[in-house]
């Protein structure tokens, strides 16, 4: 019985070990950016009720959903670059924990 020895085979790098997590971390980062953008849109007055025909609670709820969808669409298209910064930070933390 002979054993094969592979020369030059390195242990998997941290990036290789964390590759399956990268998709999850990227999605978390995108969601955080979308939440941030939704708050910024809210404070900027996006979707504020008009004085003449106020729809009450229903309008407020739908405006909130519309604002969240706009923020999500912005984040999907690259946003303001916050998601990438968050992603890089999450990857560094995950690598440090390994």
N, C-alpha and C positions, 0 to 999 in steps of 0.2 A: 504494500500500500504506500503510495507516495502522496505527499501533500504539495499542493501548488502554492507558491508564494508569489504574490503580485507585488512587483517592485514599483514604487512611485505612486501607489494608490494612497491618496490622502484621505483623511477623515472628512466627512461632509462639512462644508463651511456653514457658518451661521445662516447665511442667506439661503442656502439650499435647504437647511432644516426648517427655516421659517417661511419658505415659498408658499406652502398651502395657506398660511395665515395672512399672507400679503393681500389676498383678495378681500378677506374679512376686514383687515385693518384699513384698506382703501375705502371700503363701503362705510365704515364707521367714521372715517375722516370726512367723507363726502356728506354724510348725514349731519355731522357737527357743523360743517360750513353752511349747509342748507338752513339749519336752525338759527345760526347767527344771522344769515341774510334775511330770514323771515322777521327776526326782531328788528333789524335795521330798517326793513321796509315798513314795519309797523310804526316805528318812531319817526320815520320820514313822512308819515301820513298817507301811505299807499293804502287805498281802500277805505279812507275815512268817510263816514256817512255825510251825505249832503243834507243841508238844512231843510230843504223843501219837502222831500218825501223820505222820511226816516222809516226804515223797515223794522225797527225794534231788535229784539234778541235774535230772530232768524237771520236778519241781515248781518248782524255782528258775527254770527257763527259761519255763515257762508263767506264773509269777507276774510275771516281767519283762514278758512280752507283755501280760498283763492290765493291769499298771500303765501301760504305754505307751498302751494303748487308752483307759484312763480319762483319762489326761492329755490325749490328743488330743481326746476328747469335751469335756473341760472347756475347752480352748482354742477349739474350734469354737463353743462357746456363750458366748464372750466372755472366758473365763478370768479373769485378775486384772488385765487392762488392760496387761500387759507387751507384748503383740504390737503394740498401737497405738503405744506409745512407740518400740519398735524400728522399726516401719514409718516413722514420722515421721523418725527419725534416718537411716534408709537413703535416704529421699527427699531429705533435705537434703544428704547426701553425694553422691548421684547428680546433683543440681542443681549442686553446687559443681564437680563434675568435668566438666560440660558446657561 
